[in-house]
């Protein structure tokens, strides 16, 4: 009887150790050991670098949007101040073009994921 208990206990320990070996093959567990601390620090450096790049891209996109808003407000003030601009159809071409194509380009730019270049 004692023999079978020892055999059962031995099988239990072996199954636990084989389970841990199988688990280590499937994925790394960084929280269980300090051996892989270098890997964790490298991973953290990569993540920080990616977040910094994203912040730079967001900043550039925000700067571009602010510049566009400034230009549109400037153009709007020019149109408001000079009503004779609309007397000549050739002079109104820039306004027509702005309303027809510039807004579509802004829509594409705003819907585009951050960091992706314009086509």
KAQUILIN-V948325 format. One record per helix or strand. SS is the DSSP state (H for helix, E for strand). FROM is the first residue (numbers start at 0). TO is the last residue. If there is no record, write none. Layout:
ss = <SS;SS>
from = <FROM;FROM>
to = <TO;TO>
This chain:
ss = <H;H;H;H;H>
from = <1;29;36;82;92>
to = <25;31;80;86;110>
